[in-house]
Amino acid sequence: MKNLIAEIKKAGIVGRGGAEFPTAMKWEMVKKAKGKPKVVVCNASEGELGIFKDFHILDKFPEKVFEGMRLAMDYLGTKEAYFNLNANYYKKLKRKLDALILKWKKKGYRFHIYQEHPSYIGGEETALLEGIEGHRVQPRLKPPYPGEKGLFGQPTLINNVETFYDVADVADGTFEKKRFFSFSGHVKHAGVFHLPIGISLFQAMQQTDNIPDFDYFVQVGGSASGVVLNKGQLKTNKMTGAGSIEVYPVTLKPRDLLLKWFKFYRDESCGKCTPCREGTFHLYELVKKHDRIPWGEILAIVETMEKTSFCGLGKSIGLPVKSYMQNILNLKTK
């Protein structure tokens, strides 16, 4: 397709890993960057709780993902591409992916798979580059950005599985303004659904027959870093982040939810920076040791992490905590 970039812009394609950066703009930036050969990377890490849409896409539509990557490779004038792939996914998808890699190899395209131990930080763009290069999986200092100096020092385009899927749809004229939603938690129909972009969260739950018959609240965008909303907010809010909705009963004990979040953050911290390494550890220990939740101490640690953490893992912990306090528990955060 001669006008692929124009069509991507027209379709409004954005990154689906959570940041929602305009896809065409990212491709153009890498195209203009100095240095060759350029590299394409598909981010299939998917290490956050509640998110499993990328596995669904790779399982059901792997050809589409490879085609989207091939289009990116042709646009950038390269034959080299990598998957930063959740190792658990590769065990289940190996036969399909290896067959496609062989198919494209015969056409001169080289697809490599790096099996990443499932982790939250492994989905961060620069951390995944470190992993593919054989280093410790932790974020790099920016700038330079991956589009300027990425994998092995070359300009690198990194997009999510769903983004490449969308690009392939644009190229063959089948694109619909939809995105993939992961539903989990206390729902009738857990799984992945392809739903219209822009619908409200309530409409998404309604269309999938996932509105509970009990009092509930939801976490949206990721079941660790996502915003927490009460059911009265669902008609005025749309999907954000990486496309997940987890449903909880309002009877869930706050201590249980906090322990789930803080254990995840503690285990997933790469340890590179002190605020995140120490903050996540102390948050978990605070809740574990106290029957009565010390909200003031929790907020103090969370706000320090938001301001001083090196990367998005430490900075993101404030959103679920504060939104849960405000929207579900009616507690002040200031």
C-alpha positions in Angstrom: 0.0 0.0 0.0 1.6 3.2 -1.2 -0.2 5.5 1.3 0.0 3.2 4.3 1.0 6.0 6.7 -1.8 8.2 5.5 -4.2 5.4 6.0 -2.9 4.7 9.5 -3.4 8.3 10.4 -6.9 8.3 8.9 -7.8 5.2 11.0 -6.5 6.9 14.1 -4.3 3.9 15.0 -2.5 4.3 18.4 -0.3 2.1 20.5 -2.2 -0.6 22.4 0.4 -1.4 25.0 -1.0 1.3 27.3 0.6 4.6 26.2 -1.6 5.1 23.1 1.1 7.0 21.2 0.0 7.7 17.6 1.4 4.8 15.5 2.0 6.8 12.3 4.0 9.4 14.1 6.2 6.8 15.7 6.9 5.1 12.4 7.8 8.4 10.8 10.2 9.2 13.6 12.0 5.9 13.2 12.1 6.3 9.4 13.8 9.8 9.8 16.3 8.6 12.4 19.9 8.4 11.4 21.5 4.9 11.4 21.0 1.6 9.7 19.9 -1.1 9.8 16.6 -0.2 11.5 14.9 -2.8 13.6 11.2 -3.7 14.3 10.2 -5.1 17.7 6.8 -6.6 18.6 6.2 -6.1 22.4 4.3 -9.3 23.5 5.5 -9.2 27.1 2.0 -8.7 28.6 3.2 -9.1 32.2 0.5 -7.2 34.1 -2.4 -8.8 36.0 -5.7 -8.9 34.1 -4.3 -8.4 30.6 -4.3 -11.3 28.2 -5.5 -9.8 24.9 -2.1 -10.2 23.1 -2.1 -14.0 23.7 -5.6 -14.1 22.2 -4.5 -12.2 19.1 -1.3 -14.3 18.6 -3.3 -17.5 19.1 -6.2 -16.6 16.8 -4.7 -14.2 14.3 -0.9 -14.7 14.2 -0.7 -14.1 10.4 -2.1 -10.6 10.9 0.6 -9.8 13.5 3.4 -11.0 11.2 1.8 -9.0 8.3 1.7 -5.9 10.3 5.4 -6.3 11.3 6.3 -7.0 7.6 4.6 -3.8 6.6 6.7 -1.9 9.2 9.8 -3.6 8.0 9.2 -2.7 4.4 8.4 0.9 5.4 11.7 1.2 7.3 13.7 -0.7 4.7 14.8 -3.5 7.0 14.5 -7.3 7.1 15.1 -7.7 10.8 12.4 -8.1 13.4 12.1 -9.4 17.0 9.4 -10.6 19.3 9.8 -9.8 23.0 7.5 -12.7 23.8 6.1 -13.8 27.2 7.8 -17.2 27.6 4.6 -18.8 28.8 3.0 -17.8 25.6 5.7 -19.3 23.4 5.3 -22.7 25.0 1.7 -22.7 23.8 2.2 -20.9 20.5 5.5 -22.3 19.4 4.2 -24.4 16.5 2.2 -21.5 15.0 4.9 -18.9 15.4 7.8 -21.1 14.2 5.8 -22.0 11.0 5.3 -18.4 10.2 8.9 -17.5 10.9 10.0 -20.2 8.5 7.5 -19.0 5.9 8.8 -15.4 6.1 12.4 -16.5 6.2 11.9 -18.0 2.7 10.8 -14.5 1.6 13.9 -12.9 3.0 12.5 -11.6 6.3 14.2 -12.6 9.6 12.0 -12.9 12.7 13.7 -13.6 16.0 12.0 -14.6 19.3 13.3 -13.5 22.6 11.5 -15.4 25.4 10.9 -13.1 28.3 10.2 -14.3 31.8 6.7 -12.8 32.3 7.2 -9.5 34.1 5.7 -6.0 34.3 8.9 -4.2 33.7 9.7 -6.4 30.7 7.0 -4.6 28.8 8.7 -1.2 29.2 10.3 -0.3 25.9 13.9 0.2 27.0 13.8 -2.7 29.5 12.7 -5.2 26.8 15.6 -4.0 24.6 18.0 -4.7 27.5 16.6 -8.2 27.8 16.9 -9.0 24.0 20.5 -7.8 24.1 21.2 -10.3 26.9 21.4 -7.8 29.8 19.5 -7.4 33.0 15.9 -6.5 32.3 15.7 -2.9 33.6 14.8 0.5 32.0 17.4 2.7 30.3 18.0 6.4 30.9 16.2 8.4 28.2 17.1 10.1 25.9 18.2 8.6 23.6 14.8 7.0 22.8 14.5 3.6 21.1 13.5 5.3 17.9 16.8 7.1 17.8 19.1 4.5 19.4 17.4 1.3 20.4 18.2 -2.4 19.9 22.0 -2.9 19.5 22.3 0.9 19.1 20.1 1.1 16.0 16.9 3.1 15.4 14.1 0.7 16.6 10.4 0.7 16.1 8.5 -1.0 19.1 4.8 -1.6 18.8 2.3 -3.8 20.7 0.8 -7.0 19.2 -2.6 -5.3 18.8 -1.0 -2.3 17.0 0.5 -4.6 14.3 -2.8 -6.4 14.0 -4.6 -3.1 13.4 -2.0 -2.0 10.8 -2.5 -5.2 8.9 -6.3 -4.6 8.9 -5.7 -1.1 7.6 -3.6 -2.4 4.8 -6.1 -5.0 3.6 -9.1 -2.7 4.0 -10.8 -4.7 6.8 -10.0 -2.3 9.7 -12.9 -1.5 12.0 -12.8 1.1 14.8 -12.5 -1.6 17.5 -10.1 -2.7 20.1 -9.6 -5.8 22.2 -10.9 -5.9 25.8 -9.8 -8.5 28.4 -12.5 -9.3 31.0 -11.6 -11.0 34.3 -12.6 -11.2 37.9 -16.2 -11.7 39.1 -17.8 -11.9 35.6 -20.1 -14.3 33.8 -17.9 -14.4 30.7 -14.2 -13.9 31.2 -12.2 -13.6 28.1 -11.2 -11.3 25.2 -13.8 -9.4 23.2 -13.4 -7.1 20.1 -15.6 -4.1 20.8 -16.1 -0.6 19.3 -13.6 2.1 20.3 -15.2 4.9 22.2 -18.0 2.9 23.9 -18.4 3.5 27.6 -17.3 0.9 30.1 -20.9 0.2 31.0 -21.7 -0.5 27.3 -18.7 -2.8 27.1 -19.9 -4.8 30.1 -23.5 -4.7 28.7 -22.5 -6.0 25.3 -20.5 -8.9 26.7 -23.3 -9.8 29.3 -20.9 -9.0 32.1 -22.9 -6.7 34.3 -23.0 -8.4 37.7 -26.2 -9.0 39.7 -24.4 -7.8 42.9 -22.9 -4.5 44.0 -19.4 -4.1 42.4 -16.6 -1.9 41.2 -14.0 -2.2 38.5 -10.4 -1.7 37.7 -9.7 -0.5 34.2 -6.6 -0.6 32.0 -4.6 -3.2 34.0 -5.3 -5.1 37.2 -2.4 -3.6 39.0 -1.8 -0.1 37.6 -5.3 0.7 36.3 -7.8 3.2 37.7 -10.5 2.0 40.0 -14.1 3.2 39.4 -17.4 2.6 41.0 -20.3 1.4 39.0 -21.9 4.9 38.9 -18.8 6.1 36.9 -19.0 3.5 34.1 -21.4 5.3 31.8 -19.1 8.4 31.6 -15.8 6.7 31.3 -14.2 4.8 28.4 -11.5 2.2 28.2 -7.9 3.4 29.0 -4.5 1.7 29.1 -3.9 -1.8 27.8 -7.6 -2.7 27.5 -8.6 -4.7 30.5 -11.6 -4.7 32.9 -11.6 -6.6 36.2 -14.7 -6.7 38.2 -14.7 -6.9 42.1 -17.5 -7.2 44.6 -17.8 -4.3 47.0 -17.6 -6.8 49.8 -13.9 -7.4 48.9 -11.8 -6.5 51.9 -9.5 -3.5 51.2 -6.6 -5.4 52.8 -6.9 -8.2 50.4 -6.9 -5.9 47.4 -3.9 -3.9 48.6 -2.0 -7.1 49.3 -2.6 -8.3 45.8 -1.4 -5.0 44.3 1.6 -4.5 46.6 2.8 -8.1 46.3 2.7 -7.7 42.5 4.7 -4.4 42.6 7.2 -5.7 45.1 7.8 -8.9 43.0 8.0 -7.0 39.8 10.3 -4.1 40.8 13.6 -4.5 38.9 15.4 -3.0 41.9 17.2 -0.4 39.9 16.0 2.6 41.8 15.7 3.0 45.6 12.2 4.6 45.7 10.6 1.7 43.9 12.7 -1.1 45.4 12.2 0.1 49.0 8.8 1.6 48.5 7.1 -1.5 47.1 8.7 -3.7 49.8 7.5 -1.4 52.6 4.0 -1.0 51.2 3.5 -4.8 51.2 5.0 -5.1 54.7 2.8 -2.3 56.1 -0.4 -3.9 54.9 0.7 -7.4 55.9 1.6 -6.4 59.4 -1.4 -4.3 60.2 -5.0 -5.4 60.5 -6.1 -1.8 60.3 -4.7 -0.2 57.1 -2.4 2.8 57.8 -3.6 4.9 54.9 -1.5 7.9 55.8 1.7 6.0 55.7 0.7 4.3 52.4 -0.1 7.6 50.8 3.2 9.1 51.9 5.2 6.2 50.3 3.0 6.2 47.2 3.5 9.9 46.6 7.3 9.7 47.1 7.3 6.9 44.5 5.3 8.9 42.0 7.7 11.8 42.2 11.1 10.0 42.4 10.8 6.5 40.7 13.0 6.0 37.7 10.4 4.4 35.5 6.7 3.9 35.1 6.4 0.9 37.5 7.0 3.0 40.6 5.2 6.0 39.2 2.0 4.1 38.4 1.2 2.7 41.8 -0.5 5.9 43.0 -3.4 5.7 40.5 -5.0 2.5 41.7 -4.5 3.3 45.4 -5.8 6.9 45.2 -8.7 6.1 42.9 -9.7 3.2 45.1 -9.6 5.4 48.2 -11.6 8.2 46.5 -14.1 6.3 44.4 -14.8 3.2 46.5 -13.9 3.9 50.1 -14.8 7.7 50.0 -11.5 8.5 51.7 -9.5 11.7 51.2 -6.1 11.5 49.6 -4.9 15.0 50.5 
